[in-house]
Amino acid sequence: MFKKSQTAIYDNEVEDVLQGWRARAVTVILYVISIVALPAVITSAMYYSKRQWWSMTVIIIVLYLLLILVAVFKRLDYRLRASVTLCVGYTMAVSALASFGLMGIGTLYLLIIPILAIVLIGHRAGWAATAFSIFIYGVFCLVAYTGLLESWQVKEPIVYGIEAWLTRGVTLIMMLVLVVALLMRMYRFLLNTLKGERRLTAELKQTYDATLEGWARALELRDIETAGHCHRVSQITRRLASETGLANGSLTDLHRGSLLHDIGKMGIPDSILLKPGRLTDEEFKQMQEHTTYAYDLLAHIPYLLRALDIPYCHHEKWDGTGYPRGLKGTDIPLSARIFSVVDVYDALISDRPYRPAWQEEKAIAYIRERAGTEFDPAVVDAFIKLANEEMDSIKG
């Protein structure tokens, strides 16, 4: 259910972006067509008027005025404006086919209009326009075969004068300039959209991290750990991860997993969790369930899946005697092997209800003694090296 609803949200967001893009594209394309078509409209109107084809002259002028009208009225729905543009295109195609036959520019219109329909309205409109273009082409093929349009079509050879060549040249230059302007406008729009998405992603990530920080504080308020334990182990774990070669891309997941390493203890009763003395075997067995509780809690949260190794596996031991699954050696996730060393060290040098804090040297010696049994030897070596460097910097 969560995945379906989340997918629906993403689809709606994408659709909103597409609608915004198409609304802008309709406006820009209408401006382009209105400007670029002006020389051709003037030339065509003059051509038809010289031959006293007044109906064609009126059609050309009315269509051009209609384009200008829908270009100016931006408040109209973009689908309506795009549909008017497509209808004008088909009217131009039919008039060109009727005047110049299947070899004229009308066939080119039939090819371009479905592409515009896909870009400006959507794939369904594109398929509908494609079917309509095929239908119109088929009808004119049939009519041309019967010879019914011969009286309408231009029969004399066309000789292009200087005005025609000037019209073509000006149209080409204007088309190049306006196409570049269109592409730049679309590029800026998409770039701004991408920046906005990245900003929202960063804000969402900050919200996630703030939520995890709140969960960590809730654990400390319950006296599960000493104050600041979650943040200390998180920072040290990230530093140690750099020494052991953990991929940089995993550091964020390492930080999140460290903060939530004992989130499963929220399911442990206070009588066991806060007991000042030694736990009984039955109580300790119940305490071990906190790793399974953590898995059950976090496994259904997609952005925490890669951070789950630490809460679930940080009590596994190198020799296979840990819990909950008894993993051994490198079967234990590297992040959990790194964290387990840091977690035990910080616990040893911190006061607990059942014992005072240890000296750092004693805690490091304890870690060293258990390399190869409880801890990964390579991780222990990296940890001791990091600890020695830290102590040397303090003494210096």
DRENKOLDREN-271784 format. One record per residue (C-alpha): z negated, x negated, y. Coordinates in steps of 0.25 Angstrom, whole numbers, padded with zeros to 4 digits, always signed. Layout:
! residues N
ZXY
...
This chain:
! residues 396
+0000+0000+0000
-0004-0011+0010
+0009-0019+0007
+0018-0006+0009
+0011-0003+0022
+0012-0017+0027
+0027-0017+0023
+0029-0004+0031
+0022-0010+0043
+0031-0023+0042
+0044-0014+0041
+0040-0006+0053
+0038-0018+0061
+0051-0024+0057
+0058-0011+0060
+0051-0011+0074
+0057-0025+0076
+0071-0021+0072
+0070-0008+0081
+0067-0017+0093
+0077-0027+0089
+0088-0016+0087
+0084-0009+0100
+0087-0022+0108
+0099-0025+0100
+0105-0011+0103
+0103-0014+0118
+0108-0028+0118
+0121-0024+0110
+0124-0012+0119
+0123-0021+0131
+0132-0031+0124
+0142-0020+0119
+0142-0014+0133
+0145-0027+0140
+0155-0033+0130
+0163-0020+0128
+0165-0018+0143
+0178-0027+0144
+0183-0021+0131
+0180-0006+0136
+0188-0009+0150
+0200-0015+0142
+0200-0004+0132
+0199+0007+0143
+0210+0001+0150
+0219-0001+0138
+0217+0014+0134
+0219+0019+0148
+0232+0012+0149
+0237+0019+0137
+0231+0032+0142
+0221+0033+0130
+0211+0040+0139
+0202+0045+0127
+0200+0031+0122
+0197+0026+0136
+0187+0037+0138
+0181+0033+0124
+0180+0019+0128
+0173+0021+0141
+0163+0032+0136
+0159+0023+0124
+0156+0011+0133
+0148+0020+0143
+0140+0025+0131
+0137+0011+0127
+0132+0008+0141
+0124+0020+0140
+0116+0017+0127
+0115+0002+0132
+0108+0007+0145
+0098+0017+0138
+0089+0008+0131
+0079+0019+0129
+0088+0026+0118
+0084+0023+0104
+0091+0010+0099
+0097+0017+0087
+0104+0028+0096
+0109+0017+0105
+0114+0009+0093
+0120+0022+0087
+0128+0024+0100
+0133+0010+0100
+0138+0012+0086
+0145+0025+0089
+0152+0019+0101
+0156+0008+0091
+0162+0017+0081
+0169+0025+0092
+0175+0012+0097
+0179+0009+0083
+0186+0022+0081
+0193+0021+0094
+0198+0007+0091
+0202+0011+0077
+0210+0023+0082
+0217+0015+0093
+0220+0001+0086
+0219+0004+0071
+0211-0003+0060
+0215-0017+0065
+0208-0015+0079
+0194-0017+0084
+0189-0004+0078
+0187-0010+0064
+0178-0021+0071
+0170-0010+0077
+0168-0004+0063
+0163-0017+0058
+0153-0020+0069
+0147-0007+0071
+0139-0007+0057
+0134-0021+0061
+0128-0015+0074
+0123-0003+0067
+0114-0012+0057
+0109-0021+0069
+0106-0010+0079
+0101+0002+0070
+0099-0003+0055
+0105-0005+0042
+0107+0010+0039
+0115+0012+0052
+0123-0001+0048
+0127+0005+0034
+0130+0019+0041
+0139+0012+0051
+0146+0004+0040
+0149+0016+0033
+0154+0023+0045
+0163+0011+0049
+0169+0011+0035
+0172+0026+0036
+0178+0024+0050
+0187+0013+0045
+0191+0021+0033
+0195+0033+0041
+0204+0025+0050
+0210+0018+0038
+0214+0032+0033
+0218+0037+0047
+0226+0024+0049
+0233+0026+0035
+0237+0040+0039
+0243+0035+0052
+0236+0046+0061
+0231+0036+0071
+0244+0029+0074
+0246+0037+0087
+0232+0032+0092
+0233+0018+0089
+0239+0007+0098
+0253+0003+0093
+0258-0006+0104
+0254-0021+0103
+0242-0024+0112
+0245-0036+0122
+0232-0041+0128
+0232-0044+0143
+0223-0053+0151
+0213-0042+0153
+0211-0041+0138
+0209-0056+0136
+0199-0056+0147
+0192-0044+0141
+0191-0051+0128
+0186-0064+0134
+0176-0057+0143
+0171-0049+0131
+0170-0061+0122
+0162-0069+0132
+0153-0057+0135
+0151-0055+0120
+0147-0069+0117
+0137-0069+0129
+0131-0055+0125
+0130-0059+0110
+0122-0071+0113
+0113-0063+0123
+0111-0053+0112
+0108-0064+0102
+0098-0070+0111
+0091-0057+0114
+0090-0054+0100
+0084-0068+0097
+0074-0066+0108
+0070-0053+0103
+0068-0058+0088
+0061-0070+0093
+0051-0062+0101
+0049-0053+0089
+0047-0065+0080
+0037-0070+0090
+0030-0057+0091
+0029-0056+0076
+0023-0071+0075
+0013-0067+0086
+0009-0055+0078
+0008-0063+0065
-0001-0073+0072
-0010-0062+0077
-0011-0056+0063
-0014-0069+0057
-0025-0071+0068
-0030-0057+0064
-0030-0061+0049
-0038-0074+0052
-0048-0067+0061
-0050-0056+0050
-0053-0068+0040
-0063-0074+0050
-0070-0061+0051
-0071-0060+0036
-0077-0074+0035
-0087-0071+0046
-0091-0058+0038
-0094-0067+0026
-0103-0076+0034
-0110-0065+0041
-0114-0060+0027
-0120-0074+0025
-0111-0077+0014
-0108-0091+0020
-0115-0099+0031
-0109-0097+0044
-0095-0103+0046
-0093-0107+0032
-0080-0099+0030
-0074-0106+0043
-0079-0120+0039
-0073-0120+0025
-0060-0114+0030
-0059-0126+0040
-0063-0136+0030
-0054-0130+0019
-0042-0131+0029
-0044-0146+0032
-0046-0149+0017
-0033-0142+0014
-0026-0151+0023
-0032-0163+0015
-0028-0157+0002
-0014-0154+0005
-0015-0138+0006
-0002-0133+0012
-0004-0130+0027
+0002-0116+0026
-0010-0113+0017
-0021-0117+0027
-0021-0103+0033
-0023-0097+0019
-0034-0108+0017
-0041-0104+0029
-0041-0089+0026
-0045-0091+0012
-0057-0100+0016
-0062-0090+0026
-0062-0079+0015
-0066-0088+0003
-0079-0080+0001
-0074-0066+0005
-0076-0061-0009
-0091-0062-0007
-0091-0050+0002
-0091-0043-0012
-0104-0050-0017
-0117-0043-0015
-0127-0048-0005
-0137-0050-0016
-0129-0061-0022
-0121-0066-0010
-0134-0069-0002
-0143-0072-0013
-0151-0085-0009
-0154-0090-0023
-0145-0094-0034
-0136-0083-0040
-0138-0078-0054
-0126-0079-0064
-0123-0065-0062
-0124-0066-0047
-0115-0078-0047
-0105-0071-0055
-0104-0060-0045
-0103-0070-0034
-0091-0076-0041
-0084-0063-0039
-0082-0066-0024
-0069-0073-0027
-0063-0061-0034
-0068-0052-0023
-0061-0061-0013
-0048-0060-0021
-0049-0045-0022
-0051-0044-0007
-0041-0053-0002
-0029-0052-0012
-0024-0040-0006
-0023-0046+0008
-0009-0052+0009
-0012-0063+0019
-0024-0068+0012
-0017-0069-0002
-0015-0084+0000
-0029-0086+0005
-0035-0080-0007
-0036-0093-0015
-0049-0097-0008
-0057-0085-0009
-0053-0082-0024
-0053-0097-0029
-0062-0105-0021
-0073-0105-0032
-0063-0110-0043
-0067-0124-0048
-0058-0136-0051
-0063-0136-0066
-0061-0121-0068
-0075-0117-0068
-0074-0109-0055
-0071-0094-0052
-0066-0083-0052
-0054-0088-0061
-0058-0102-0066
-0046-0109-0060
-0045-0124-0063
-0040-0136-0055
-0027-0133-0047
-0026-0119-0052
-0036-0116-0041
-0029-0114-0028
-0029-0127-0019
-0035-0119-0007
-0047-0114-0016
-0049-0128-0021
-0050-0134-0007
-0059-0123-0002
-0069-0123-0013
-0072-0138-0009
-0074-0134+0005
-0082-0121+0002
-0092-0129-0007
-0094-0140+0003
-0097-0130+0015
-0106-0122+0006
-0114-0135+0002
-0116-0140+0016
-0120-0126+0021
-0134-0119+0020
-0135-0109+0009
-0146-0099+0006
-0149-0106-0007
-0148-0121-0002
-0147-0129+0011
-0134-0136+0015
-0130-0149+0009
-0126-0162+0016
-0111-0164+0017
-0112-0177+0008
-0119-0170-0003
-0109-0158-0002
-0097-0168-0002
-0103-0175-0015
-0104-0161-0021
-0090-0158-0019
-0086-0172-0024
-0094-0171-0037
-0086-0158-0040
-0072-0163-0038
-0065-0160-0051
-0074-0149-0056
-0076-0139-0045
-0067-0145-0034
-0052-0150-0034
-0054-0166-0034
-0042-0167-0024
-0049-0157-0014
-0062-0164-0015
-0056-0177-0012
-0049-0171+0000
-0062-0164+0004
-0071-0177+0003
-0060-0184+0012
-0061-0173+0022
-0076-0173+0022
-0077-0188+0024
-0067-0188+0035
-0075-0177+0042
-0088-0185+0040
-0082-0198+0045
-0077-0191+0058
-0091-0185+0060
-0097-0199+0059
-0086-0205+0067
